[in-house]
């Protein structure tokens, strides 16, 4: 007689369903495609929120419309039963479907502890509570950029997480500064340096940084700078598998170079001005605290390149400010007059550039009359293509990665984009320094041969501003 065989029960893997909040779809309209083989569920409340926002004056209206179009493309002609069950998500014409998308309609469970239904966030959490009760073998995860909503969901026993797919770096302290600072001398740390002359430039080809030094400083990116305590300044022009090529920069020449009469106050401003005035650099990203000189450097360089050198036909200045796009439509006057209160930083810096003139106001009026500078809202930038233009975007820390992409892609032939921001002054509740579009831009463009960035150090507006930046 054979011994009895004990059969182990078959363990069915638990299915994970990710429930997306509206702010995730606004943050990244293509977020539905980033959950691989899992099921994605969108509550009807989220669709209603997108519908309410799609026709507004806000910058997010275009993101809402794109998210809605993405949902419609996936759902297609599916029946209500198929939508409730889950429509396969096709990411490419030839690729097999991976994961599903379903839409959760409103329903009222009778035996689930419910949150008050006066808020949309609560309705979404209530829907997940009901789904979890009806499908005890499945896992449901709320994905939202709203910290308070995540806390409420966890209080109801629901797993909740932030959306990180487009986040390039987990700790903003690891973000590149655009330069590497070395103690002592660079030449004491490297050997086998090959120096050549090319078109009037001195180029040093040296071995990649030693492992110890690379761990201390990080790997250099294209158009980043290496500076040491002995006064050497070099710009990285090429990074290959075995070598780094540096263009030797004259430190004194950098510090003495002027743009529209403005001279840099320190080596970091000098590096920034070098990138701003470089005709081969198409994208410049300046990050730094209040008073570090971001706006005045960009404005001085823009006027110099537009008026004196005539490299560009016009300057377009805009900024991302929470509430700007909602409020601008209600202000009286032309678009330029509507934008003027929001772009006071630009006119303030124009006054600073001409503070020593006999009549500062007359000089500023002269610049505004003669320099082809235009103040535009972000809604004006979207959907346009600008040729031979210099575009200054202030307060970039408040843009999402998708919004940043939408705006940067507006740059046409012969144009240059200057992005300014301070990651310590994010005003939108759904962004943090790690998920900001400014951080995203910095990381994604590190190896772009026509782009560069500099983290400016604090050169305070005053002793009061310096104390407030450090202590408030």
C-alpha positions in Angstrom: 0.0 0.0 0.0 1.3 3.4 -0.9 1.8 6.0 1.7 -0.8 8.8 1.7 0.4 12.0 -0.1 -0.4 15.3 1.6 -1.3 17.9 -1.0 -0.3 21.5 -0.3 -3.0 24.0 -1.1 -2.3 26.1 -4.2 -1.3 29.6 -3.2 -2.9 32.1 -5.5 -0.8 35.3 -5.7 -2.5 38.4 -4.4 -3.4 40.9 -7.1 -2.4 44.5 -6.4 -4.7 47.3 -7.6 -3.4 50.9 -7.6 -6.1 53.5 -7.1 -4.9 56.9 -8.6 -5.9 60.2 -7.2 -6.5 63.2 -9.5 -3.3 65.0 -8.5 -1.3 62.0 -9.7 -2.9 62.2 -13.2 -2.4 66.0 -13.2 1.3 65.6 -12.1 1.9 63.0 -14.8 -0.9 62.5 -17.4 0.8 59.3 -18.5 1.1 57.8 -15.0 -1.5 55.1 -15.9 1.2 53.5 -18.1 3.7 53.2 -15.3 2.2 50.4 -13.1 3.4 47.5 -15.3 1.4 44.3 -14.9 -0.8 45.6 -12.1 -4.4 46.8 -12.2 -5.0 50.6 -12.2 -8.3 51.8 -10.9 -9.7 55.3 -11.3 -12.7 56.3 -9.1 -15.4 58.2 -10.8 -14.8 61.1 -8.3 -11.4 61.5 -9.9 -12.9 61.8 -13.4 -15.3 64.4 -12.1 -12.4 66.4 -10.6 -10.6 66.3 -13.9 -13.7 67.3 -15.8 -14.2 70.3 -13.5 -10.6 71.5 -14.0 -10.1 70.8 -17.7 -11.7 74.1 -18.9 -10.2 76.4 -16.3 -7.6 79.1 -16.7 -5.1 77.2 -14.5 -1.9 75.8 -15.9 -3.1 72.3 -14.9 -6.1 72.5 -17.3 -4.0 71.2 -20.2 -2.7 68.4 -18.0 -6.3 67.4 -17.1 -7.3 67.3 -20.8 -4.2 65.1 -21.6 -5.0 62.7 -18.8 -8.6 62.4 -20.0 -7.5 61.7 -23.5 -5.1 59.0 -22.2 -7.9 57.3 -20.3 -10.2 57.5 -23.4 -7.4 56.0 -25.6 -7.1 53.0 -23.3 -10.8 52.5 -22.7 -11.7 52.9 -26.4 -15.0 51.1 -27.2 -15.0 48.8 -24.2 -18.4 48.0 -22.7 -19.3 49.0 -19.2 -18.8 45.4 -18.0 -15.3 45.3 -19.6 -14.4 48.7 -18.0 -15.5 47.5 -14.6 -13.5 44.3 -15.0 -10.5 46.0 -16.4 -9.4 47.0 -19.9 -6.0 45.8 -21.0 -3.5 48.7 -21.2 -1.6 48.8 -24.5 1.6 50.8 -24.3 2.8 50.3 -27.9 1.3 49.1 -31.2 3.2 45.9 -31.3 3.7 45.2 -27.5 1.3 42.8 -25.7 -1.1 44.5 -23.2 0.3 44.7 -19.7 -1.9 45.5 -16.8 -5.5 46.7 -16.8 -7.4 49.9 -16.3 -10.8 50.0 -14.6 -13.2 52.8 -13.4 -15.0 52.6 -10.1 -18.5 53.9 -10.0 -20.1 55.3 -6.9 -21.8 52.9 -4.5 -22.9 52.9 -0.9 -21.8 49.9 1.3 -23.9 49.2 4.3 -21.4 47.6 6.7 -18.2 49.6 6.2 -17.0 52.4 8.5 -17.3 55.4 6.3 -15.7 58.9 6.3 -18.0 61.9 5.9 -18.8 62.2 2.2 -18.5 66.0 2.0 -15.0 65.8 0.6 -13.9 64.2 -2.6 -10.9 62.7 -0.8 -13.2 61.0 1.6 -15.3 59.6 -1.2 -12.3 58.0 -2.8 -11.1 56.5 0.5 -14.7 55.1 1.1 -14.6 53.5 -2.4 -11.4 51.8 -1.5 -12.8 50.5 1.8 -15.7 49.0 0.0 -13.5 47.4 -2.7 -11.3 45.9 0.0 -14.3 44.4 1.8 -15.6 42.9 -1.5 -12.2 41.6 -2.5 -10.5 40.4 0.6 -7.8 38.4 -1.3 -6.6 41.5 -3.2 -4.4 44.4 -2.2 -5.5 48.0 -2.8 -3.0 50.8 -2.7 -4.0 54.5 -2.9 -1.5 56.6 -4.9 -1.7 60.3 -4.2 0.5 63.4 -4.0 -1.6 64.6 -1.1 0.2 63.9 2.2 -3.0 64.5 4.3 -5.0 62.1 2.2 -2.3 59.4 2.6 -2.5 59.9 6.4 -6.3 59.6 6.4 -6.2 56.4 4.2 -3.6 54.8 6.5 -5.9 55.7 9.4 -8.6 53.6 7.7 -6.2 50.7 7.2 -5.5 51.4 3.5 -2.1 51.2 2.1 -1.1 54.6 0.6 2.0 55.9 -1.2 3.4 58.8 -3.1 3.9 58.7 -6.9 7.6 58.4 -7.5 7.9 57.2 -11.1 9.3 60.5 -12.4 11.4 61.2 -9.3 15.1 61.1 -10.4 16.7 61.3 -6.9 15.5 60.3 -3.4 17.6 62.8 -1.5 17.9 66.3 -2.8 21.2 66.7 -1.0 22.6 64.4 -3.6 21.6 66.7 -6.4 24.4 68.0 -8.6 25.5 71.5 -8.0 27.0 72.0 -11.5 30.5 72.1 -10.1 32.8 69.9 -8.0 35.0 71.6 -5.4 38.3 70.0 -4.5 40.4 70.5 -1.4 44.0 71.3 -2.3 45.1 71.0 -6.0 43.5 68.9 -8.7 46.9 68.1 -10.2 48.0 66.4 -7.0 45.2 63.9 -7.4 45.6 62.9 -11.1 48.4 61.7 -13.3 48.9 61.0 -17.0 47.4 64.4 -18.1 47.4 65.1 -21.8 47.1 68.8 -22.7 46.3 70.1 -26.2 45.3 73.4 -27.9 42.2 73.5 -30.0 40.7 76.6 -31.6 42.3 78.8 -29.0 41.1 76.6 -26.1 43.3 74.6 -23.7 42.0 71.1 -23.1 43.1 68.7 -20.5 42.4 65.0 -20.9 42.8 63.2 -17.6 41.8 59.8 -16.2 38.4 59.4 -14.6 38.4 60.5 -11.0 39.7 57.9 -8.6 37.1 55.7 -6.9 37.7 57.5 -3.6 37.4 60.9 -5.1 34.3 59.9 -7.1 32.6 58.6 -4.0 33.4 61.9 -2.3 32.3 64.3 -5.1 30.3 62.2 -7.5 30.9 61.8 -11.2 31.1 65.0 -13.3 28.5 65.8 -16.0 28.9 67.6 -19.3 29.4 71.4 -18.8 29.9 71.0 -15.1 32.9 72.7 -13.6 35.8 71.4 -11.4 37.4 74.1 -9.2 40.1 73.6 -6.6 41.6 75.7 -3.8 44.7 76.6 -5.9 42.6 78.6 -8.3 42.1 76.1 -11.1 38.8 76.2 -12.9 37.9 73.7 -15.7 34.7 73.0 -17.6 33.9 69.4 -18.4 33.5 69.1 -22.2 33.5 65.3 -22.6 33.1 62.3 -20.4 34.2 58.9 -21.9 34.6 55.5 -20.3 38.2 56.2 -19.3 38.8 59.9 -19.4 37.4 63.3 -18.6 38.2 66.3 -20.8 38.4 69.7 -19.2 38.5 73.1 -20.9 40.9 75.3 -18.9 39.1 78.5 -17.7 40.9 81.7 -16.6 39.6 82.3 -13.1 40.3 86.1 -13.2 38.7 86.5 -16.6 35.6 84.7 -15.3 35.4 87.0 -12.3 36.0 90.1 -14.3 33.6 89.4 -17.1 30.6 91.7 -17.2 27.1 91.5 -18.7 25.2 94.8 -19.2 27.5 96.3 -16.5 26.9 93.5 -14.0 30.0 91.8 -12.6 29.8 88.5 -10.7 30.4 88.7 -6.9 31.9 85.2 -6.5 33.2 82.3 -8.5 29.8 80.6 -8.5 28.1 83.6 -10.1 31.0 83.7 -12.5 30.4 80.1 -13.6 26.7 80.9 -14.0 27.4 83.9 -16.2 29.8 81.9 -18.3 27.0 79.4 -19.1 24.5 82.2 -19.7 26.7 84.0 -22.2 27.9 80.9 -23.9 26.2 80.9 -27.4 26.5 77.1 -27.6 24.6 76.4 -24.4 20.8 76.2 -25.1 19.6 75.4 -21.6 20.8 77.0 -18.4 19.4 75.9 -15.0 20.2 78.1 -12.0 19.2 77.0 -8.6 19.9 78.8 -5.3 18.5 80.6 -2.2 16.9 84.0 -2.1 19.4 86.7 -2.9 21.9 84.5 -4.7 21.6 86.5 -7.9 19.7 84.1 -10.1 17.3 86.6 -11.7 19.7 89.6 -12.0 22.3 87.4 -13.7 19.8 85.9 -16.1 18.4 89.4 -16.9 21.7 91.1 -17.4 22.9 88.2 -19.7 19.6 88.3 -21.6 19.9 92.0 -22.3 23.5 91.7 -23.2 22.9 88.9 -25.7 19.7 90.5 -27.1 20.7 94.2 -27.4 24.5 94.3 -27.5 25.2 91.0 -29.3 21.9 90.6 -31.1 22.0 86.8 -30.7 18.3 86.7 -30.0 15.3 88.6 -31.4 13.4 88.9 -28.1 13.3 88.1 -24.4 10.3 86.2 -23.0 9.9 86.3 -19.3 7.5 84.2 -17.3 7.2 82.6 -13.9 5.4 79.8 -12.2 3.5 81.1 -9.3 0.7 79.4 -7.5 -2.5 81.3 -8.2 -1.1 83.2 -11.2 -3.0 81.5 -13.9 -6.3 81.6 -12.0 -6.0 85.3 -11.1 -4.5 86.8 -14.3 -7.8 86.7 -16.2 -9.5 88.9 -13.6 -6.8 91.6 -13.6 -7.5 94.7 -15.8 -5.5 95.7 -18.8 -3.4 94.0 -21.5 -1.5 90.7 -20.9 1.7 92.6 -20.2 -0.1 94.8 -17.7 -1.7 91.8 -16.1 1.7 90.1 -15.8 3.5 93.1 -14.4 2.5 92.5 -10.7 3.6 88.9 -10.9 6.9 89.7 -12.6 7.9 92.4 -10.2 11.2 90.5 -9.6 12.2 91.3 -13.2 11.5 95.0 -12.9 13.2 95.1 -9.5 16.3 93.6 -11.0 16.2 96.1 -13.9 16.2 98.9 -11.3 19.2 97.2 -9.6 21.1 97.0 -12.8 20.7 100.8 -13.3 20.8 101.9 -9.7 23.9 104.1 -10.3 22.3 105.9 -13.2 21.3 109.5 -12.8 17.7 108.6 -13.2 17.0 104.9 -12.5 13.3 105.1 -13.4 14.2 106.7 -16.8 16.8 103.9 -17.5 14.3 101.2 -16.6 11.6 102.8 -18.8 14.2 103.1 -21.6 15.0 99.4 -21.3 11.3 98.3 -21.3 10.7 100.5 -24.3 13.7 99.5 -26.4 14.6 96.0 -25.3 12.3 93.4 -26.9 11.3 91.9 -23.5 7.8 90.4 -23.2 6.1 89.3 -20.0 4.0 86.2 -20.7 1.9 83.8 -18.6 2.6 80.1 -18.7 -0.6 79.5 -20.5 0.8 81.6 -23.4 4.0 79.6 -23.5 2.2 76.2 -23.8 1.3 75.3 -27.3 3.7 77.8 -28.9 7.0 77.5 -30.6 9.5 80.3 -30.2 12.3 80.9 -32.7 15.5 82.9 -31.9 14.1 83.8 -28.5 15.6 83.8 -25.1 13.1 82.4 -22.6 13.5 83.1 -18.8 11.3 80.9 -16.6 11.3 82.0 -12.9 10.1 80.0 -9.9 10.6 76.7 -11.7 10.5 74.7 -8.5 6.7 74.9 -8.6 6.5 73.1 -11.9 5.9 69.3 -12.2 8.2 67.3 -14.4 5.5 67.0 -17.0 4.9 70.8 -17.0 8.6 71.4 -17.3 8.8 69.1 -20.3 5.8 70.9 -21.9 7.5 74.3 -21.6 11.1 73.3 -22.5 9.8 71.7 -25.7 8.5 75.1 -26.8 12.0 76.3 -27.6 12.4 76.5 -31.3 15.4 76.9 -33.6 18.0 79.3 -32.3 16.4 79.8 -28.9 17.8 79.5 -25.4 15.9 78.6 -22.1 17.0 79.9 -18.7 15.3 78.1 -15.7 15.5 79.8 -12.3 14.3 78.3 -9.0 14.8 77.7 -5.3 14.0 74.2 -4.1 13.5 75.7 -0.5 10.6 77.8 -1.7 8.1 75.3 -3.2 4.6 76.7 -2.9 2.4 73.9 -4.3 1.2 71.3 -1.8 1.8 68.3 -4.2 5.5 68.9 -4.8 8.6 68.5 -2.7 12.3 69.2 -3.5 12.8 65.6 -4.7 9.7 65.5 -7.0 10.0 69.1 -8.4 10.3 69.6 -12.1 13.5 71.6 -11.4 15.1 68.6 -9.8 13.9 66.4 -12.6 15.4 68.8 -15.2 18.7 69.0 -13.4 19.1 65.2 -13.3 17.9 64.4 -16.8 20.1 67.0 -18.5 23.3 66.3 -16.8 24.8 64.6 -19.9 23.2 67.0 -22.4 26.1 68.6 -24.3 24.2 71.9 -24.9 23.0 72.4 -21.3 24.4 73.4 -18.0 23.5 74.2 -14.4 24.9 75.9 -11.4 23.8 75.9 -7.7 24.4 79.4 -6.6 25.6 80.1 -3.1 23.9 82.6 -0.8 25.0 86.1 -1.7 22.4 87.8 0.5 20.4 90.9 -0.4 21.2 92.2 3.0 22.2 91.1 6.5 18.5 90.9 7.3 17.8 88.6 4.3 20.8 86.4 5.2 19.6 86.0 8.8 16.1 85.2 7.7 17.3 82.6 5.2 19.3 80.9 7.9 17.0 81.1 10.8 13.3 81.4 9.7 
